[in-house]
C-alpha cells in the first residue's frame, strides 16, 4: 500500500509590484513549508520524476541553473527539493497558458524545510491561478494521483483572458518596453499609461490621449464621415440613410443596383450585406443591419476586396486584405457541416482576439443566412459534390498587403484620417487592386474607424507581421525628441538614517530649479509646495500616485528596506539612487533578514535600478555601502564627512565625484578638482553632529547628480527648514 505524502504548506503569498530583491520585474513570492518532503528530494520519490515529465513534457526545455536544455531534468535526476520543482511547474503552466515566463528562483530560509519561491508575475491574479494549479499538479505527481493537465492550463488561461491586456494593447506596451519606456496599467482593462508624470501618454487599446472625442464621434457616424470625405475629394460610395425597408429599396433604386446595406454606426463588419440586386434582398438586409446600429445606410456597391489600412500619425503603416469564404459540396454534408469542416477547422480561426480569423456561424449569422438564401440554400441544404457555395463575401481582413499599397491610395487614406481628425485610424478601402489608384478602378473609402484592432497586422493569416505597436509608440514618443523615453527625473532614497530629511531637502532643491516636484516620504505625500497626505507615504501606492500625476515633472521617493521587501519599488528605474546605510536588520525578522550582510541584498535594489545615464549616491564612510558602486550601471558619487576615508580616496584617485567637508565647508570634488559650496555658517544649519552633516552631504550630492548648480544648492540650504511645520494640509508648505 502506497503511503500518501503530506501536502506542502503555502505559508505566505506576496505580490511584489515593482523592482525587488529578486529582479527588476514584478514577481509572486511564496513562502513554502515542505514538511516531511524536506527529507525526500526528487530522486528519492519512486516514479515521481517520470510521472512529472509525462504530465509536463516541455520541462525538458527548462535550462535551470545548469544553463542548457535539459538542465532542470538533470537536477531532478540528481535530486532537488519540492519547492524548486514547484517553481518550474508553475512556470511551465504559465508558458502553456500563453504567458511565457522564464524567471524563477527558490531559496532556503533560516528555518529548516521552509523556502522562498518566486516567479515572474505580469499579473497577480494570473500568477495566483498558476500557483494553485501547479501546487495541485505537484502533489498529484508526488502521490501518484491523476491530474487533468489540460483543465489546469485552461483554468490559468481563463484567468489570463480575464485579467491580461488584449493583443492590441499588449503589442503597444511591448513596443514601449523595447524602447525602455515605462508603463503603468490604470484599470483592469486596456487603459495604460506610457511614461511618467508630465511626460506620460495614455492608450486605450489603439486609441491614444491624442484621439479626440469629436473625431471618435465623427468616425462613429458613417454618413457624416462620408460627407466630410466627399467634400475634400476622397472617393466614397454614394448613399443615404433609410428608416424602413421600403425606404431602403427606394434609395437602392435611386443610387442604382447593386447596393450595400449596413448599420451607420456598427463595427467589425457586423450587419453589412453586399452586392444586393433585388427588392427582397435589400429589405431583408435592412432588417439585419437595423439590429446592429442606430440607423441603416444604403450605398452604391463598390466591386473589389475589402482592405483595412492602418494610419498612425498621418502615415499608412500597415494594410490587410479580406477574402471571400467558400465551401465545396461533397453530396453528403449540409452547408453548416461543411463550414465547420472546411472553414472553422482552420487553426487560425477562433473566438478570441488571439485568432486572426473568426469562426463562422452558418446558422445564426444574419449576413451569411442572406447570402445562402440568395443562392437558394439554407444551412441544412446539401450541395452537390463539387458545387462551390459562397459563405462570406468579404471574410476577415487578415491577409497582409502593406507592400502593395499604391502611393495614391496611401495619400487618400491618410487624408481621410486627417479629415476625420484621428491620429490612429483604421480606414476601410474597397478596391479590386490596392496597387492601383482608386479613381482608375472605381474604388472607394467606405469607412474610417477609431480604435482599430491591430491583430490582423500583428498576426496576419497570410503574409508578414507588421510592427504597428512600434509605430504607435514612435508616434507618441518621437525617438528624436528630448522626452523620447517618457521619463521624468526620479530620485530614490534608501536606508534608515535621515532619509526623510534627505528626500525633503532634495525635493526642495529640485523645486528651486524650476520643476514641479512630487515627494513621497514618511512625512507625507507632497505635490510641489502642498502636502496632500499626512500619513507615512514611503510606500508603493502613494509613490505610484505621483507617477500618474500629469503635473509632476520630477519625483523623489523615500524607500525603507521594509518597503522593498513587502512591495518593491514604485518605479522601474531612476535617475538618482541614494543608499545611506545598512541599518535596521533587527526590525525585519518577519522577512527572514538577520544581519547587515542580508541588508546589502535588500538595499542594492536601489542601486540596481539606476539608469545607465543616472547616478548612484553612496555613503563613502561605510565600506559596504560604497561597495555597491560596482553594481551601478551609471556614474557614482560618494559622500562622507572625511575626505580621507579609504573608499573616498580611492574613488577620487580614479577621477570619480565626491562630496565631503573640509574646514567647515562643503566641497564638491571631481578627481583632484574641487569646488567650495558653503561656508561653516550654512553647514551648521543642518546640525552639529556628524550624522546630521551626512544627511546634508547626501542631499547635496544628489542635487549635484541632478545637474543643479552649486550656487542654487547653497541658496537652497539657506532657505530649507529642517523641521517640517505642523500646519493644516491646506496651509502646508512643501517643507
Phi and psi in degrees as a GROMACS rama.xvg file:
@    title "Ramachandran Plot"
@    xaxis  label "Phi"
@    yaxis  label "Psi"
@TYPE xy
-72.0852  143.222  UNK-2
-94.7583  122.695  UNK-3
-79.3371  129.385  UNK-4
-76.1542  142.526  UNK-5
-67.1924  148.022  UNK-6
-67.0233  141.895  UNK-7
-75.1635  150.437  UNK-8
-104.649  135.385  UNK-9
-92.1771  103.369  UNK-10
-80.3041  -36.0029  UNK-11
-154.01  137.463  UNK-12
-126.167  121.396  UNK-13
-134.174  128.421  UNK-14
-94.6116  116.122  UNK-15
-93.1851  111.344  UNK-16
-80.6859  -21.8682  UNK-17
-132.117  -174.278  UNK-18
-48.5851  140.689  UNK-19
-148.651  -171.424  UNK-20
-68.0705  -12.2867  UNK-21
-98.1757  -43.162  UNK-22
-165.962  171.394  UNK-23
-70.4009  -23.6726  UNK-24
-97.9413  160.787  UNK-25
-61.163  141.64  UNK-26
-139.059  159.698  UNK-27
-101.324  121.565  UNK-28
-103.582  127.148  UNK-29
-124.907  128.363  UNK-30
-95.5147  125.302  UNK-31
-117.336  139.076  UNK-32
-112.619  111.106  UNK-33
-74.1268  -17.8968  UNK-34
59.1779  -131.886  UNK-35
-67.301  -17.5551  UNK-36
-70.2924  -13.9502  UNK-37
-60.7998  -27.0045  UNK-38
-93.6578  5.44859  UNK-39
-136.204  82.2655  UNK-40
-65.5869  170.707  UNK-41
-56.1456  -39.0148  UNK-42
-75.4341  -7.12714  UNK-43
-103.025  6.67389  UNK-44
-103.078  105.072  UNK-45
-54.6691  123.024  UNK-46
75.2987  -3.70499  UNK-47
-62.3847  -49.6452  UNK-48
-58.9199  -42.9969  UNK-49
-64.9586  -42.4686  UNK-50
-64.6843  -41.5852  UNK-51
-64.2207  -46.4195  UNK-52
-68.2453  -31.5763  UNK-53
-65.459  -36.8928  UNK-54
-70.2869  -40.7844  UNK-55
-130.766  78.5437  UNK-56
-58.784  -30.2899  UNK-57
-70.7009  -4.16896  UNK-58
-59.5902  -21.124  UNK-59
-64.2127  -19.2647  UNK-60
-85.2885  -13.3992  UNK-61
-73.2067  126.774  UNK-62
-77.3932  -39.6388  UNK-63
58.2075  -159.512  UNK-64
-70.8114  -12.7864  UNK-65
-70.2229  -29.4076  UNK-66
86.7647  15.5688  UNK-67
-148.235  161.613  UNK-68
-55.0973  135.285  UNK-69
86.8051  1.98691  UNK-70
-60.5277  -41.3879  UNK-71
-66.4808  -37.9049  UNK-72
-63.2812  -35.4114  UNK-73
-62.0051  -40.1584  UNK-74
-66.1135  -38.0793  UNK-75
-60.5789  -45.9703  UNK-76
-66.8275  -39.768  UNK-77
-73.5488  -24.3811  UNK-78
111.604  112.109  UNK-79
-138.358  164.407  UNK-80
-94.3277  163.076  UNK-81
-60.7416  -32.9005  UNK-82
-62.7612  -43.236  UNK-83
-65.2614  -39.502  UNK-84
-64.648  -42.6389  UNK-85
-59.4738  -39.9926  UNK-86
-53.56  -48.8495  UNK-87
-72.8419  -32.9412  UNK-88
-64.1596  -45.3793  UNK-89
-63.1042  -44.3519  UNK-90
-59.834  -41.6492  UNK-91
-68.6725  -37.3688  UNK-92
-62.947  -39.4107  UNK-93
-64.6791  -40.7307  UNK-94
-60.265  -46.5498  UNK-95
-66.4064  -29.5834  UNK-96
-81.2122  -6.92618  UNK-97
101.014  14.6362  UNK-98
-122.415  80.4866  UNK-99
-53.9913  131.472  UNK-100
-138.371  128.185  UNK-101
-115.024  -16.8457  UNK-102
-97.298  133.689  UNK-103
-164.912  150.176  UNK-104
-147.812  151.112  UNK-105
-136.057  128.169  UNK-106
-132.513  140.189  UNK-107
-72.9889  156.471  UNK-108
-114.794  -179.058  UNK-109
-61.7798  -38.3278  UNK-110
-81.4304  131.904  UNK-111
-59.7356  134.529  UNK-112
84.4312  -2.82863  UNK-113
-107.128  133.461  UNK-114
-132.149  154.615  UNK-115
-106.52  124.228  UNK-116
-120.566  131.388  UNK-117
-129.518  154.896  UNK-118
-151.831  154.48  UNK-119
-58.8401  132.582  UNK-120
-138.255  95.5185  UNK-121
-67.8048  -28.1296  UNK-122
-138.454  132.137  UNK-123
-63.8972  -44.7303  UNK-124
-67.6066  -37.949  UNK-125
-64.4757  -42.1013  UNK-126
-62.8188  -41.773  UNK-127
-65.4053  -37.7245  UNK-128
-64.37  -41.8324  UNK-129
-65.9245  -38.3705  UNK-130
-62.6508  -45.3269  UNK-131
-61.6663  -45.4098  UNK-132
-69.0683  -38.8656  UNK-133
-64.8933  -38.46  UNK-134
-60.7115  -46.7839  UNK-135
-64.1808  -42.6132  UNK-136
-63.7214  -43.8624  UNK-137
-59.9395  -47.2365  UNK-138
-67.2111  -32.8988  UNK-139
-64.5231  -41.2572  UNK-140
-67.3212  -38.7596  UNK-141
-64.4444  -42.2069  UNK-142
-96.0827  10.5635  UNK-143
55.8113  49.7807  UNK-144
-115.773  163.395  UNK-145
-77.9332  148.649  UNK-146
-147.722  129.241  UNK-147
-84.1749  94.2596  UNK-148
-62.6521  -47.3371  UNK-149
-57.0631  -38.0995  UNK-150
-67.5019  -38.458  UNK-151
-63.6463  -43.5501  UNK-152
-64.115  -40.514  UNK-153
-62.142  -36.7843  UNK-154
-65.538  -39.7765  UNK-155
-68.8846  -41.4688  UNK-156
-63.7554  -39.2872  UNK-157
-61.0933  -42.9889  UNK-158
-66.3299  -37.0818  UNK-159
-62.4041  -44.9095  UNK-160
-63.2973  -34.6421  UNK-161
-72.9601  -35.1705  UNK-162
-109.135  -28.3597  UNK-163
-90.3047  167.609  UNK-164
-63.3418  147.275  UNK-165
-69.1684  165.687  UNK-166
-62.4772  -36.0822  UNK-167
-65.8153  -49.2697  UNK-168
-63.2242  -43.0166  UNK-169
-61.5233  -36.0616  UNK-170
-66.1728  -39.0161  UNK-171
-68.6684  -43.6173  UNK-172
-62.677  -41.4398  UNK-173
-62.8366  -39.2197  UNK-174
-66.428  -37.8291  UNK-175
-64.5933  -41.8237  UNK-176
-62.0674  -39.3406  UNK-177
-60.0369  -30.7861  UNK-178
-94.354  9.38734  UNK-179
60.9945  33.0557  UNK-180
-91.6724  124.846  UNK-181
-71.5844  158.74  UNK-182
-138.93  151.532  UNK-183
-132.417  129.485  UNK-184
-84.1393  126.862  UNK-185
-99.2932  -12.6983  UNK-186
-151.371  -174.396  UNK-187
-79.4759  -6.48815  UNK-188
-102.821  -132.182  UNK-189
-112.109  24.4971  UNK-190
-87.6275  116.081  UNK-191
-132.074  137.482  UNK-192
-97.328  129.552  UNK-193
-106.72  129.204  UNK-194
86.4761  179.549  UNK-195
-125.497  149.328  UNK-196
51.3655  -131.486  UNK-197
-68.5165  -15.1319  UNK-198
-101.142  12.5512  UNK-199
-78.3834  157.215  UNK-200
-130.371  159.162  UNK-201
-125.567  146.216  UNK-202
-128.378  151.68  UNK-203
-135.217  99.4115  UNK-204
56.6434  -121.804  UNK-205
-100.997  15.0268  UNK-206
-94.8229  148.333  UNK-207
-121.496  171.458  UNK-208
-73.5033  2.25217  UNK-209
-96.5249  -2.73938  UNK-210
-85.8459  112.597  UNK-211
-78.3973  152.38  UNK-212
-64.939  -34.3825  UNK-213
-63.7662  -45.7876  UNK-214
-62.9547  -40.7136  UNK-215
-63.8804  -39.7073  UNK-216
-64.4253  -40.6522  UNK-217
-62.5434  -45.877  UNK-218
-62.0668  -31.2095  UNK-219
-74.8045  -14.1889  UNK-220
-106.27  97.5354  UNK-221
-65.6354  -33.5284  UNK-222
-68.257  -43.4786  UNK-223
-64.6833  -43.3416  UNK-224
-56.9018  -44.0596  UNK-225
-64.0617  -39.8377  UNK-226
-67.123  -37.3727  UNK-227
-67.9687  -40.7443  UNK-228
-66.5509  -40.906  UNK-229
-61.562  -35.0452  UNK-230
-66.2948  -25.1361  UNK-231
-105.866  12.4637  UNK-232
88.4292  13.6022  UNK-233
-81.7502  127.549  UNK-234
-67.154  124.628  UNK-235
-135.352  153.596  UNK-236
-74.4513  138.704  UNK-237
-63.7274  150.214  UNK-238
179.686  173.504  UNK-239
-159.056  166.204  UNK-240
-75.3512  138.809  UNK-241
-122.826  124.106  UNK-242
-91.6054  -2.47138  UNK-243
-156.222  164.5  UNK-244
-57.304  -38.1991  UNK-245
-65.2167  -41.7957  UNK-246
-65.0162  -33.615  UNK-247
-62.7783  -43.3451  UNK-248
-68.5704  -38.0824  UNK-249
-61.4514  -43.2879  UNK-250
-64.3457  -39.991  UNK-251
-61.7947  -41.2023  UNK-252
-64.828  -39.1778  UNK-253
-69.105  -40.2654  UNK-254
-73.4492  -39.4346  UNK-255
106.853  130.867  UNK-256
-78.0659  151.738  UNK-257
-80.132  165.561  UNK-258
-133.321  171.618  UNK-259
-117.892  139.95  UNK-260
-120.585  128.774  UNK-261
-153.704  159.936  UNK-262
-71.5402  146.72  UNK-263
-73.3686  -25.1948  UNK-264
-132.844  31.2256  UNK-265
-83.7757  -177.36  UNK-266
-152.783  167.811  UNK-267
57.7463  25.1796  UNK-268
74.0126  9.41838  UNK-269
-70.6924  131.488  UNK-270
79.5267  10.9548  UNK-271
-96.4238  124.069  UNK-272
-121.095  132.006  UNK-273
-109.708  158.704  UNK-274
55.5815  54.652  UNK-275
-94.2739  129.265  UNK-276
-124.226  -3.57763  UNK-277
-128.599  161.474  UNK-278
-62.03  -41.1428  UNK-279
-61.1199  -41.7573  UNK-280
-65.213  -43.925  UNK-281
-64.2087  -45.576  UNK-282
-68.6589  -37.2358  UNK-283
-66.9259  -38.5689  UNK-284
-67.1969  -33.7728  UNK-285
-59.6365  -42.3834  UNK-286
-63.9548  -38.1387  UNK-287
-66.665  -45.8477  UNK-288
-66.1539  -34.8147  UNK-289
-62.5873  -26.5894  UNK-290
-76.2728  -13.3242  UNK-291
-114.711  3.63867  UNK-292
-160.508  174.005  UNK-293
-81.916  -27.1096  UNK-294
-138.058  164.657  UNK-295
-117.688  133.163  UNK-296
-107.109  142.222  UNK-297
-115.139  125.256  UNK-298
-132.242  158.374  UNK-299
-60.3076  136.383  UNK-300
-79.0059  124.75  UNK-301
-101.061  123.767  UNK-302
-76.3781  142.668  UNK-303
132.79  -176.078  UNK-304
-91.268  152.342  UNK-305
-82.3334  137.708  UNK-306
-127.23  142.474  UNK-307
-114.136  117.047  UNK-308
-107.816  130.294  UNK-309
-96.7063  124.212  UNK-310
-110.617  127.701  UNK-311
-129.719  120.421  UNK-312
58.3373  34.2548  UNK-313
86.2331  4.73808  UNK-314
-124.556  141.14  UNK-315
-76.4233  120.655  UNK-316
-112.798  -12.3684  UNK-317
-162.948  154.395  UNK-318
-147.684  143.977  UNK-319
-138.616  151.491  UNK-320
-117.432  145.345  UNK-321
-88.5922  171.088  UNK-322
-150.591  137.404  UNK-323
-65.8545  148.209  UNK-324
-108.917  128.021  UNK-325
-127.265  155.978  UNK-326
-126.133  158.395  UNK-327
-118.75  124.733  UNK-328
-66.1076  152.093  UNK-329
-122.959  6.72177  UNK-330
77.8906  -0.0798494  UNK-331
-122.829  -52.4394  UNK-332
-83.9105  147.508  UNK-333
-82.3885  176.36  UNK-334
-60.8455  -45.8167  UNK-335
-60.195  -40.0743  UNK-336
-69.1872  -37.6277  UNK-337
-64.5854  -38.9198  UNK-338
-60.8742  -44.6248  UNK-339
-65.8667  -39.9054  UNK-340
-77.5573  -37.5767  UNK-341
-103.145  -20.2339  UNK-342
-115.086  -55.9556  UNK-343
-70.7307  -14.7486  UNK-344
-74.0078  -13.3166  UNK-345
-62.4548  121.532  UNK-346
-62.3228  -15.3324  UNK-347
-76.7841  -10.7582  UNK-348
-98.079  141.045  UNK-349
-172.405  -176.223  UNK-350
-102.222  -3.07609  UNK-351
-107.024  168.362  UNK-352
-70.7833  -9.92296  UNK-353
-76.166  -10.6485  UNK-354
-102.859  126.69  UNK-355
-69.1376  -19.7554  UNK-356
-122.534  142.849  UNK-357
-84.7453  150.959  UNK-358
-72.2412  145.618  UNK-359
-102.699  139.722  UNK-360
-114.956  97.5935  UNK-361
-71.3591  -13.6173  UNK-362
-96.3777  -21.7824  UNK-363
-121.106  -20.1466  UNK-364
-73.5409  116.147  UNK-365
-61.9174  -37.4342  UNK-366
-66.6776  -42.4926  UNK-367
-63.3385  -42.7385  UNK-368
-60.439  -39.7896  UNK-369
-65.6194  -42.5682  UNK-370
-64.31  -37.7635  UNK-371
-65.0395  -42.2317  UNK-372
-60.0425  -38.9962  UNK-373
-67.4857  -18.6527  UNK-374
-98.4019  7.68577  UNK-375
74.0466  28.1097  UNK-376
-126.326  164.533  UNK-377
-131.202  171.05  UNK-378
-58.6263  -24.0136  UNK-379
-93.837  -0.645429  UNK-380
-68.2706  145.42  UNK-381
-110.174  101.194  UNK-382
-66.4027  149.286  UNK-383
-65.0238  156.257  UNK-384
-58.4443  128.86  UNK-385
88.0941  -10.0064  UNK-386
-78.2488  128.268  UNK-387
-89.8868  135.381  UNK-388
-122.077  127.178  UNK-389
-77.1978  122.053  UNK-390
-101.866  -41.6084  UNK-391
-143.15  124.228  UNK-392
-70.1608  -43.0637  UNK-393
-129.239  99.2058  UNK-394
-71.828  -170.966  UNK-395
-51.4944  134.92  UNK-396
-79.7895  93.7305  UNK-397
-146.456  19.4227  UNK-398
-108.681  113.402  UNK-399
-63.7161  133.876  UNK-400
-141.635  27.7525  UNK-401
-56.1554  -43.7668  UNK-402
-74.2173  -7.24812  UNK-403
-97.5574  -7.86397  UNK-404
-67.1053  127.372  UNK-405
-72.185  143.164  UNK-406
-55.2916  -35.0105  UNK-407
-65.1743  -39.8147  UNK-408
-64.8393  -45.2215  UNK-409
-60.3304  -39.9422  UNK-410
-63.0049  -47.2134  UNK-411
-65.5874  -38.793  UNK-412
-65.9788  -43.0071  UNK-413
-63.589  -40.4198  UNK-414
-61.6093  -42.1419  UNK-415
-59.6489  -44.2239  UNK-416
-63.1253  -39.8183  UNK-417
-68.5  -38.5181  UNK-418
-62.9607  -43.2362  UNK-419
-69.3012  -33.3527  UNK-420
102.934  17.7832  UNK-421
-94.0242  133.485  UNK-422
-81.0699  -29.8183  UNK-423
-126.941  121.703  UNK-424
-142.557  147.044  UNK-425
-105.663  113.232  UNK-426
-106.48  123.674  UNK-427
-93.5245  123.944  UNK-428
-121.76  133.527  UNK-429
-108.185  122.349  UNK-430
-156.267  150.731  UNK-431
-76.18  -30.3359  UNK-432
-144.96  108.906  UNK-433
-69.2135  -10.4861  UNK-434
-87.5863  5.82552  UNK-435
-124.928  155.831  UNK-436
-58.066  146.105  UNK-437
-65.7496  -42.9155  UNK-438
-60.1762  -38.188  UNK-439
-66.9634  -23.0685  UNK-440
-115.946  6.38119  UNK-441
72.1177  22.8229  UNK-442
-76.8578  170.934  UNK-443
-158.029  157.666  UNK-444
-90.0438  122.498  UNK-445
-104.62  -21.7639  UNK-446
-155.245  151.661  UNK-447
-126.829  123.748  UNK-448
-118.488  135.331  UNK-449
-85.229  153.789  UNK-450
57.005  49.1848  UNK-451
-68.1567  145.948  UNK-452
-69.7201  143.803  UNK-453
-102.254  -5.7457  UNK-454
-60.9462  -37.883  UNK-455
-65.143  -21.4209  UNK-456
-94.7065  -27.8351  UNK-457
-79.4585  -39.2488  UNK-458
-134.92  67.7926  UNK-459
-64.0987  150.33  UNK-460
-66.8208  -30.2733  UNK-461
-141.494  145.149  UNK-462
96.9102  -175.76  UNK-463
-89.3514  138.19  UNK-464
-62.8224  151.691  UNK-465
-117.129  142.465  UNK-466
-79.3285  62.61  UNK-467
-72.9228  -29.868  UNK-468
-61.6606  -42.904  UNK-469
-63.9781  -37.5991  UNK-470
-61.2321  -40.756  UNK-471
-69.8208  -40.6337  UNK-472
-63.7168  -42.9588  UNK-473
-65.7987  -29.8333  UNK-474
-67.8261  -41.6267  UNK-475
-78.1925  -33.7455  UNK-476
-129.803  78.4214  UNK-477
-52.9103  126.455  UNK-478
-58.9332  -23.4692  UNK-479
-85.6159  -8.17567  UNK-480
-85.167  159.463  UNK-481
-62.2383  -34.8814  UNK-482
-96.5374  29.88  UNK-483
-62.0786  -26.6517  UNK-484
-82.648  -13.6872  UNK-485
70.9018  9.79403  UNK-486
-98.196  145.5  UNK-487
-103.374  158.313  UNK-488
-60.8166  126.458  UNK-489
-122.333  133.997  UNK-490
-117.675  128.782  UNK-491
-115.512  129.72  UNK-492
-116.058  113.322  UNK-493
-117.167  145.412  UNK-494
135.106  -158.077  UNK-495
-136.204  -15.1437  UNK-496
-91.8588  103.235  UNK-497
65.1724  22.2045  UNK-498
-66.4817  -32.7586  UNK-499
-65.8804  -41.9944  UNK-500
-67.2207  -41.0013  UNK-501
-57.8489  -47.1746  UNK-502
-61.8172  -42.5638  UNK-503
-66.133  -41.7483  UNK-504
-66.7409  -41.593  UNK-505
-61.1494  -44.1827  UNK-506
-61.5794  -38.4675  UNK-507
-63.695  -43.4122  UNK-508
-66.4318  -39.1233  UNK-509
-63.8034  -41.2622  UNK-510
-59.5925  -43.5375  UNK-511
-66.0658  -24.5971  UNK-512
-77.0434  -3.29875  UNK-513
102.09  11.9459  UNK-514
-110.213  141.807  UNK-515
-73.3999  122.422  UNK-516
-118.434  142.253  UNK-517
-110.246  146.427  UNK-518
-137.264  127.829  UNK-519
-121.738  113.12  UNK-520
-148.209  179.967  UNK-521
-67.2847  -16.7667  UNK-522
-83.9339  -6.02235  UNK-523
136.5  -170.617  UNK-524
-112.861  127.479  UNK-525
-123.58  138.563  UNK-526
-120.91  108.61  UNK-527
55.8129  -118.193  UNK-528
-99.7382  21.3959  UNK-529
-125.299  128.868  UNK-530
-88.1081  117.181  UNK-531
-100.951  -12.7671  UNK-532
-150.206  137.752  UNK-533
-100.219  -9.59955  UNK-534
-78.2557  175.317  UNK-535
-65.5626  114.926  UNK-536
-114.187  19.046  UNK-537
-81.9572  59.3081  UNK-538
-140.24  171.432  UNK-539
-66.5175  -48.0812  UNK-540
-64.7158  -49.1107  UNK-541
-61.146  -36.7121  UNK-542
-61.5856  -41.6711  UNK-543
-62.6961  -34.9421  UNK-544
-61.2107  -35.0791  UNK-545
-65.2467  -41.8669  UNK-546
-69.4882  -23.3323  UNK-547
-81.1447  -25.3982  UNK-548
-70.0773  121.142  UNK-549
-69.5255  -15.9326  UNK-550
-83.8482  -15.0932  UNK-551
-81.7675  119.091  UNK-552
-99.9346  -13.9124  UNK-553
-156.965  151.733  UNK-554
-139.171  143.137  UNK-555
-124.123  132.618  UNK-556
-126.66  132.973  UNK-557
-93.2446  130.148  UNK-558
-128.655  109.539  UNK-559
-82.2032  164.773  UNK-560
-60.154  -36.3902  UNK-561
-62.712  -40.2535  UNK-562
-60.4479  -43.5273  UNK-563
-63.0612  -40.7441  UNK-564
-74.9492  -34.0617  UNK-565
-89.5963  -34.8762  UNK-566
-129.614  -26.4221  UNK-567
87.4706  169.244  UNK-568
-73.0264  153.313  UNK-569
-78.4519  -13.0445  UNK-570
-127.171  157.194  UNK-571
-84.3498  -40.2645  UNK-572
-140.907  163.407  UNK-573
-140.618  159.185  UNK-574
-77.0763  -40.9463  UNK-575
-134.205  130.044  UNK-576
-119.511  124.83  UNK-577
-110.432  134.169  UNK-578
-127.105  121.187  UNK-579
-94.9815  -35.4881  UNK-580
-168.04  175.358  UNK-581
-119.278  25.9251  UNK-582
-76.029  168.693  UNK-583
99.4349  5.74127  UNK-584
-60.8007  -32.2916  UNK-585
-64.0893  -20.6818  UNK-586
-93.4384  4.50494  UNK-587
-119.375  27.888  UNK-588
-60.4375  -32.825  UNK-589
-65.5222  -15.8735  UNK-590
-102.952  11.9024  UNK-591
65.0108  33.8487  UNK-592
-101.996  126.62  UNK-593
-123.026  -8.94648  UNK-594
-170.009  177.895  UNK-595
-62.6334  -31.6575  UNK-596
-60.9013  -39.9121  UNK-597
-72.7918  -29.9978  UNK-598
-63.5752  -30.7273  UNK-599
-57.8326  -43.4079  UNK-600
-66.461  -29.8322  UNK-601
-76.2798  -52.7309  UNK-602
-79.5434  -13.5456  UNK-603
-63.2688  -20.7931  UNK-604
-53.9554  -40.4692  UNK-605
-65.2146  -33.7259  UNK-606
-78.2712  -36.7786  UNK-607
-58.6686  -29.7424  UNK-608
-94.111  4.24808  UNK-609
-68.8672  131.266  UNK-610
-65.1608  158.99  UNK-611
-61.1758  -31.1174  UNK-612
-93.2201  8.56997  UNK-613
-99.0195  -168.309  UNK-614
-140.217  136.38  UNK-615
-98.0589  129.515  UNK-616
-107.365  115.245  UNK-617
-126.31  147.724  UNK-618
-72.2257  106.064  UNK-619
-74.6479  -9.78895  UNK-620
-80.9211  -13.6774  UNK-621
-112.872  110.951  UNK-622
-59.0707  -34.2243  UNK-623
-69.4626  -39.2554  UNK-624
-68.2271  -45.7806  UNK-625
-60.1001  -29.7852  UNK-626
-66.8855  -15.7183  UNK-627
-69.0786  -11.7522  UNK-628
-55.8698  -36.5749  UNK-629
-67.5511  -12.9937  UNK-630
-92.1203  -6.56828  UNK-631
-86.0905  133.533  UNK-632
-75.3207  -21.9446  UNK-633
-106.878  -152.908  UNK-634
-80.4534  167.132  UNK-635
-131.702  134.376  UNK-636
-117.656  126.229  UNK-637
-99.269  148.572  UNK-638
-133.567  149.23  UNK-639
-172.261  154.993  UNK-640
-64.2851  -36.6985  UNK-641
-101.864  115.999  UNK-642
-68.563  -16.6076  UNK-643
-96.0263  5.88402  UNK-644
-56.7326  143.227  UNK-645
-52.1947  -48.0897  UNK-646
-64.5224  -38.5468  UNK-647
-64.216  -46.8951  UNK-648
-63.09  -44.8827  UNK-649
-64.6857  -40.1059  UNK-650
-63.7635  -44.1547  UNK-651
-67.2922  -38.0727  UNK-652
-61.5564  -26.8296  UNK-653
-87.15  7.16788  UNK-654
87.2115  8.33216  UNK-655
-77.7159  166.965  UNK-656
-90.6205  146.081  UNK-657
-149.977  153.424  UNK-658
-128.053  130.741  UNK-659
-155.616  -176.449  UNK-660
-117.408  135.639  UNK-661
-139.561  124.71  UNK-662
52.6814  41.4452  UNK-663
76.2778  12.2369  UNK-664
-124.47  144.103  UNK-665
-80.9946  133.767  UNK-666
-119.201  132.804  UNK-667
-105.028  118.182  UNK-668
-122.217  139.842  UNK-669
-124.574  102.443  UNK-670
63.9603  -125.064  UNK-671
-87.6674  -15.0721  UNK-672
-78.5196  134.83  UNK-673
-127.407  144.751  UNK-674
-126.214  126.355  UNK-675
-84.2078  125.632  UNK-676
-94.2614  -46.3648  UNK-677
-145.46  147.667  UNK-678
-85.9684  173.615  UNK-679
-61.1652  -29.9457  UNK-680
-66.1925  -41.8522  UNK-681
-66.9475  -42.1838  UNK-682
-60.4128  -35.153  UNK-683
-66.8485  -18.3153  UNK-684
-63.7502  -25.968  UNK-685
-77.107  -14.9094  UNK-686
117.284  161.822  UNK-687
-91.6571  -11.6064  UNK-688
-82.2279  157.148  UNK-689
-62.105  -37.2811  UNK-690
-62.7986  -42.9363  UNK-691
-65.7516  -37.7874  UNK-692
-65.0169  -39.7459  UNK-693
-62.9173  -36.1531  UNK-694
-58.9827  -45.6957  UNK-695
-64.7685  -43.0217  UNK-696
-63.0874  -40.139  UNK-697
-61.1462  -42.7009  UNK-698
-67.0069  -41.1585  UNK-699
-63.1884  -45.0179  UNK-700
-61.1622  -38.1734  UNK-701
-66.529  -44.7325  UNK-702
-61.0958  -39.9009  UNK-703
-62.9044  -39.9985  UNK-704
-62.5263  -29.6468  UNK-705
-83.4186  -1.03651  UNK-706
84.5338  15.046  UNK-707
-77.1631  135.912  UNK-708
-68.6507  150.46  UNK-709
-56.0264  -39.1736  UNK-710
-63.3074  -41.8521  UNK-711
-69.2914  -36.2525  UNK-712
-61.1227  -45.2111  UNK-713
-62.0128  -41.865  UNK-714
-66.2754  -36.6701  UNK-715
-66.0224  -37.7814  UNK-716
-62.7878  -40.2782  UNK-717
-61.7753  -36.0475  UNK-718
-98.5547  -4.11361  UNK-719
-79.0476  135.971  UNK-720
-97.0228  115.341  UNK-721
-71.9737  -21.6267  UNK-722
-105.273  132.338  UNK-723
-77.1061  121.812  UNK-724
-60.0947  140.404  UNK-725
-92.2337  83.2932  UNK-726
-124.894  167.624  UNK-727
-64.1168  148.04  UNK-728
-53.9834  -37.1095  UNK-729
-69.5098  -19.0927  UNK-730
-108.508  -3.30434  UNK-731
-69.223  135.331  UNK-732
-85.0138  171.751  UNK-733
-61.1701  -37.3759  UNK-734
